[in-house]
Amino acid sequence: MKKLSLVLFSLLLLGCGNKPINQNFAKLLKAKKYTVAMFIAPDCPLCKTLSTPFSELSERYPDIQFLAVYSGTHYEPMELNMYATETKLIPRIFRDYDYEVAGQLGASVTPEFFLLDSSANILYQGMMDDRIIELGSYKQTWDKLYLDDAIHAIVSGKTPPIKKTQPIGCVLEY
């Protein structure tokens, strides 16, 4: 009985390891060498603020794939289209219906940014820049361009100078 319990416990532990990334998202990642993903929520004021600069960043790096990731089922496609139009969001929106990609990457808030390679390795995770001090409090000027610096580094064949920052945003409710 003890051996059976030990075997079952071992199988349980092995089964709880890292799952492979969502197959549809993995296919998108294979399209380019690097992908930048922004987790969004249409009702998040910070997402509304950062969607336009995210789109501008996508235009500066045409060899990098940019995606917006919406986790959940709270919004209809038309609402997501309206959000994209209102915020001038250019990158495609990936629908993560069951929070699978969010969970696999460890996303905790919106907006949260990820720089990934084609194998879904996280090269950078966190804030776009240092303009947000805390929820509801913004800087008039900012000088730390975390995401841009990370992208510039990988395009130049280097490692991003900062791999992770603590994101500030609306809680991503799983």
PEUR-V717972 format. One record per residue. N is the residue number from 1. OMEGA is omega as a letter, one per 30 degrees, with the letter a starting at -180 (NA if undefined). Layout:
BEGIN
n omega
N OMEGA
N OMEGA
END
This chain:
BEGIN
n omega
1 l
2 l
3 l
4 l
5 l
6 l
7 l
8 l
9 l
10 l
11 l
12 l
13 l
14 a
15 a
16 l
17 a
18 l
19 l
20 a
21 l
22 a
23 l
24 l
25 l
26 l
27 l
28 a
29 a
30 a
31 a
32 l
33 a
34 l
35 l
36 l
37 l
38 l
39 a
40 l
41 a
42 a
43 a
44 a
45 a
46 l
47 l
48 a
49 a
50 a
51 l
52 l
53 l
54 l
55 l
56 l
57 l
58 l
59 l
60 a
61 a
62 l
63 l
64 l
65 l
66 l
67 l
68 a
69 l
70 l
71 l
72 a
73 a
74 a
75 l
76 l
77 a
78 l
79 l
80 l
81 l
82 l
83 a
84 l
85 a
86 a
87 a
88 l
89 a
90 a
91 l
92 l
93 l
94 a
95 l
96 a
97 a
98 a
99 a
100 a
101 l
102 l
103 a
104 l
105 a
106 l
107 a
108 a
109 l
110 f
111 l
112 a
113 l
114 l
115 a
116 l
117 a
118 l
119 l
120 l
121 a
122 l
123 l
124 l
125 l
126 a
127 l
128 a
129 a
130 a
131 a
132 l
133 l
134 a
135 l
136 a
137 a
138 l
139 l
140 l
141 l
142 a
143 l
144 a
145 a
146 a
147 l
148 l
149 l
150 l
151 l
152 l
153 a
154 l
155 l
156 l
157 a
158 l
159 l
160 a
161 l
162 a
163 a
164 l
165 l
166 a
167 l
168 a
169 l
170 a
171 l
172 a
173 l
174 NA
END
